[in-house]
Amino acid sequence: MFNTLPAPESLINVDGQPIFGQFDGIPLKLGLEHFRYTTDMDKKASRWAKYFHYKQFQFASIVTPNYVIGLAIADIRYVTSAFCYVYDIHNDKLSEVSWIKALGIASTITSSPSDGITTLNGEPIKFDIQQQQWQVVINSSSIHAELSFTPTLESLPLSMCTPTGYSGWTYTQKHNALAVTGQLSIDGETISLEHALASYDFSAGYMRRETSWRWASINTVVGQAKLGLNLAAGVNETGSCENALWIDGTRHLLGPVHFDFDRSDQHKRWRIYSLDGHVDLSFSAINKRSEKLNLWILKSNFRQFIGHFNGTIIDSSGKRHTLENCLGLTEDHFARW
């Protein structure tokens, strides 16, 4: 059993400190301007440190019977970076474009997880959140999309905040197995959205200077049920974790998981499991999107894999769900930011 809280209007309270916990809803704002950020010697952090130590990124994944689309925009203050890829499932082909802009020049970043626009001005991708509903716009050479992600009426996102490092915090908001409406074309072909599913990720806060995480995400149908899964290790693990399962929109919070894999052999099967036995999955990669950046004070070693999951998950009501060759994503990422 997990204790949850009503979502606060502002993540930062009247005392200038974040509200920690798992929320049943989405804060209207983060309230960054009110945060009392301190050094590790308990002094007030400089305005420079408060600005540059804040990080935020948004990611969305859309899965159709023939394609997987992934796109992200990351504001790490020194630079704003973004990517968009499309993976052709039947031909095992991944095509991508990426962008990077120094000091966030010509970018628009919302600090509200409930409303606002995030985009690199002049570039072909945009996240538009309106009254907590996500919309994605893509106008690249190969993808044209105007998409809305729609949860079932009573479906709750994963929405949580945990302490990070000495005086930081991380807010994470994710929602999987969302219905997709709108228009999508790839290489001039109109793509049906009847069986499409999507997920999103809004993460922000004062994360560790050196951060690494492992992550897994699924948007699929098992039997007659829409199944969404988010598993992670490495960031939100102080007092809680960001692991959740959605079955036909119902959110089931899960306990911590371990990621067992071999970085030196990316074709070797992963094992993702929990000590309580509720999660026992294997993952086999078939393709990936990767990027290595070494920009003096900044480093990023990013690998996002597309592949198949097999195994079992037990939800919070005790029901076992069996996955057989379910397409999904994993990620292994190191960032010095």
N, C-alpha and C positions, 0 to 999 in steps of 0.2 A: 504494500500500500504506500502511495506517495502523497504527501501533503502538498496541496497547491494553494495559491493565493489569487484573489481577484487581481486583474491587471491594473497597476497604478496609472493615473493620468500622466504622470511624469516619472521616468525611471530614477531621476535624481530627486531626492526628497528636500524638504524645506531646510534641513540641516546641511545640505550640500553633499550628501552621501548617497550612493546607489542603494536601491532596494533589492535585496538578494532573494532568490527563490524561483520556483516554477510557477508560472502564471497561467490562469485560465482566460487568456485573451491577450491583447496587444496594447502596450502603452501608446498613448496618443503622441508622446514626444519623449526624447531622451533627456532633455534638460541639460545639455552639456555646459551651457553658460553658468549654471549654478554649482557645478562640481567643484569641490575643494580638493584639489590635487596636491599631494605633498611629496617631498623627497623621502629617501630612506633614512634621513636624519630628522624626520618629522618637521621640516621647514616647509613653508609654502613654496610650491614649485613656481618657477618663472613662467611668465606668459608664453615665452618661446617654447619651454618644455611642455606646457599644457597643450599648445597647438600641435607641435610636431610629434608628440608621443601618442596621439589619438590615431587609430586606424579603423577603417570601415570597408567592407566589401559586400557586394550583392552578386548572386549567381542564380541562374535558372536553367533547368533542364526540361526539354520537351521530348517525349518518346512517342513515335508512331510505329505502326507495323513495319515500316521500311527504313525509318531514319531516327537518329538521335541527334538533337541539337543542344549544344551547351554554350552559354554566354555569361560573361562576368565583367564587372567593373570594380576595381580596387583603388581606394584612395588611401595611400600611405604617406600623405603629406608631401614628402620629397618628390614623389611622382604619382601620377594617376595612370594605371595601366588597364587594359581591357583585352578580351579575346572573344571570338565567336567561331565555333566549328560546327560542321555537319558531318555525321558519320552515316555512310550508306551501309546498312546492315547486310544486305545480300551480296554486295560486292566487296565487303570488308575494306572500305576506302574512307579515309578521314581527310577532309579539307578544312583549312583554318585561315583566319586572318587575325592579326593582333596589332595593338597600338600602345604607345607609351608617350606621356606628356609630362614634362618637367614641372614640378611645383604645382600640379593641378591646374596649370594654365588651360583656359578654354574648356573647363569641365564644370558640370553642375552636379552637386551631390546633396541629396536630401539627408537630413539628420533625424527625420521622423520615420519610424517603422510603419506608420499608419497612412501617411500622405506625402506626396512629393515626387519629384522627377530626378533621376540620376542618369547622366549621359556625358559622353565626350562630345562637346559641341563640334558639329561638322562631320562626325563619324556616324556609321550606320546602325548603331544599337542604342536603345533607350529602355530604361525601366520607369514605368509610370504607375505609382501606387495611388489609388483613389479610394478613400474610405475603406482602407485595409484590403482592397482587392487589387491584385497585381495584374498589370498589363505590360506586354513586351512588344517593342517595335524593332524590326530588323529590316534594313534596306541595303543589303550588300549585293555584290555582283551575282551571287548565286541564290541568296535567300531573300524573299520578300514576305514579311509577316506582320500582322497586327493581331495579337493574341491576348485573350483574357483568361486568367486562371480562376476557376470558380470552385470553392469548397461546397460540400453539402451544407445544408442550413445550420446544423448544430455541430459541425466539425471544428475542433479546436486545433490551432497550430501548436507546435513546440515553441514555447516562449519562456526564456529564463535568463537570469543574471547570476553570475558567480564572482567571488573575489579572484583576482589574478595578480600574482606577484605580491609585493609589499603593500602597495596602495592603489593598485589598478583594479579594473573590473572588465568583464566581457559580457555583453548582451548578445544572445543568439535567438533567432526566430526562423523556424523552418516549418514547411508544410508539404507533404507528399501526397501523391495519387489524386491530384486535382484535375477536374474536368477542364478541357480546353475548348474555347470557342473563338471564332474570328476567321481570319484568312491566312493561308500559308501556301507559298509556292517555292519549289526548289528546282533550279535550272529550268525555269519556265513551266514546270509541271505543277498543276494544282493538287495539293495534298489533302486528302480527307482527314478531318479531325474527329470523326465519329468514335474512333477507338484510341484517340490520343490521351495521354496523361502527362502531367507536369509536376514539378516541384520547384521551390524557391528557397533561398538562403539569404537572410539579412543578418550580418554579424558586425558588431562595432564595439569599441571600447579602448581601454588602455591595457593592451596586451603586452606580454613579455617582449623585451628587446629581441631576443632570439626565441622564436616560436616554431614548434613543429607539431603536425597532427597527422593522424590516419583517419580515413573517413570512408563510409560506404552508404550508398543511396540506391533505392529501388522504387520504381513506379511500374506496376504490372497488374495483371489479373490472374488470380489463382482460383481455379474453379469458376464460380460466378462472382467472386468478391474482388473488388479493387483493393490492392495491397500496396501500401507505401511504407518505406523503412528508411530511417536515418540512424546511423551508428557512427560514433566518433570517439577518438581518444587523443588527448594531448593538450586541450585548451580548457574546456569547462568541466573541471574535475575536482573542484574544491567544494565539498558538501553536496554535490549533485552531479549529474551528467546529462548530456544532450542526446540521449537515446530514446527513440520512440517508434512505435509501429502504428499504422493506421489501417483499419479494416472497414471498408465501406464508410470512411469518414470518421469512425470512432477512434479516438486517440488512446493508445495504451503506452504509458511510460514504462521504460525498461531500465534495468540496472547497468552497471559498468561492463564493458567488453574489452577483450584483448585482441590485438591484431598480430597474428603470427605469419611472417612472410620473409622472403629472402631478397634483399635489394640487389644482390649480385646475380640473381637469376630471376628475371621478371616473368619467365614462362612457368615458373614453379607455382603450384597452387597455394593460395592463401588459406589460412584458417582464421575465422572470426568467431569468437565464442565468449560466453560469460561463465563465471564460476558457479552461478546458481543453476546452470543447465538450461536456461530459457532461450539462449541463442547458441546455435551450433551450426555454423555455415562454412562452406568452402567457396572459393572464388577462383575462377580461371580467366585470365586476361586474354583478349583476342586483338586488342588495339589500344592505342593510348594517345593522349595529347601531352607533350612534355615541353619544358622550357627551363633553361638555366641562365640566370643573370648574376653577374658579379660586378657591381657598380661601386666599389670601394666601401662606402658605409652601408650599402644595401646589398643583400644577397637573396636569391630565391632559387630553390631547386624544386621544381614542380613536376609532378607526374600524376595525371588523371587517367585511369584505365577504364576501358569498356570491356565487359566480359559477362560471364554467366555464374550465377549463384545456385548452389544446391545445399539442402539441409533443412533444418527445422527451426521454428520460432514459436515459443509459447507466449500467448498474450496475457494480459493482466487478469483475465477471467479463467485462465487455465486451459484454454483451447490451443491445441497444437496446429500449426500451419506448416505444410510441407512445400518447399520450393524445389522445382525441377527445371534446371537450365533456364532460370529467369534472368533476363538481361538487366544489367545495372552497372553502376559506377563504383570504383574505389579511388582513393587518392592518397598519396604520400607526399608530404610537402614540408620543406624547411624554409623558414623566412628569417632573415636578419633585417629588421626594419625599425 
